[in-house]
Amino acid sequence: MSDIIEYKCPACAGKLEFDSGSQKMKCPFCESVFDVDSLKEHDNALENSKPDEMKWESEAGSDWKDGETEGMRVYTCKSCGGEIIIDSTTAASKCPYCDNPVVMSGNFSGDLKPDYVIPFKYDKEAAKKALKNHISGRKLLPKVFKDQNHIDEIKGVYVPVWLFDAEAEANMLYKAEKIKRWSDEKFSYTERKFFSLQREGTVDFECVPVDGSTKMKDELMESIEPFNFNEAVEFQTAYLSGFLADKYDVSAEDSVERANKRIKNTTQQIIDSTVHGYDVVNKESGNIKLHNAKAKYALYPVWLLNTTWNGNKYTFAMNGQTGKFVGDLPVDSGAAAKWFFVIAAGVTAACFGLSLLLGL
């Protein structure tokens, strides 16, 4: 004897019973009625749902050839431990991430050679101008942020980035509901219709970036996106001349989790956008399977300025390719207090003048 299948009511989650009169499944609690075949089809889809398959083939980067690293030096930050690569003609005294001193630790060796690099299109003067525009007119900004010598400390850094390409095949199951309400002279009515929806589709992804440096916050790097990979060129050490380059300390394998998260969220949003015309929609199950998933290694251009004020760290960043600029600004509490008293005094004087005019 086969097991008896129990169905729950999509409306109230009560146990459904077969109604011989209508030949349908009926809920004894809310009296909703459902087609047996539809319930069975929906349950089969739930039972056959599969987990995500998001695996990658990582062949990003390549080995350095003899002589390619000649003239490249590694500087190590005494504070955050970051390792900065520069050519022998470029001076480095401070870490671009924490602004603490760096010391040369030796010639560069090891690690993977980047596949691509996006060269800087905006120079230091453009970065300084963008920063000045960002802080211009802000009365309550601490003086250290406006100091010209401080602004001169902005640095151009090539940030290591792992780029992920894949085809995401998605299969999603939803429970949807349409609600209709009306009334007459005696009663108010509510009609609820439930639907089982299945969506399948493929979304292509190219160059989904995940920065390979723990010093560069993912949120900050993502805030200056997008970068245009169409302007990327094959890596050559000549592009490092005059700039700093961060050594990656997060491998491609360790970056997969964040890449999967970005791909999964975007795929889910795209598939969700195809479900419309319903009053309520809930995702029941779903899976994403990746095809042709590969990674590559590139350097992306970023202008950075770090400042510490009142024990807090403030970082400003500009996309060295597009010029997009981001950065949070603090408020000088002393200056804010002065402005408050000035404004309060002005309001008091205005009220006093009004009182005289009214003869109070």
LINTA-V873221 format. One record per run of one state. SS is the DSSP state (a for helix, b for strand, c for the rest). FROM is the first residue (numbers start at 1). TO is the last residue. If there is no record, write none. Layout:
BEGIN
ss:from:to
SS:FROM:TO
SS:FROM:TO
END
This chain:
BEGIN
ss:from:to
c:1:7
b:8:8
c:9:14
b:15:19
c:20:23
b:24:27
c:28:32
b:33:34
c:35:35
a:36:47
c:48:52
b:53:53
c:54:56
b:57:58
c:59:61
b:62:62
c:63:71
b:72:77
c:78:82
b:83:87
c:88:93
b:94:94
c:95:100
b:101:107
c:108:112
b:113:113
c:114:115
b:116:117
c:118:123
a:124:135
c:136:142
a:143:145
c:146:147
a:148:151
c:152:154
b:155:183
c:184:187
b:188:211
c:212:217
a:218:223
c:224:228
a:229:231
c:232:232
b:233:234
c:235:236
a:237:240
c:241:243
b:244:246
c:247:251
a:252:272
c:273:279
b:280:309
c:310:311
b:312:319
c:320:324
b:325:327
c:328:332
a:333:358
c:359:360
END
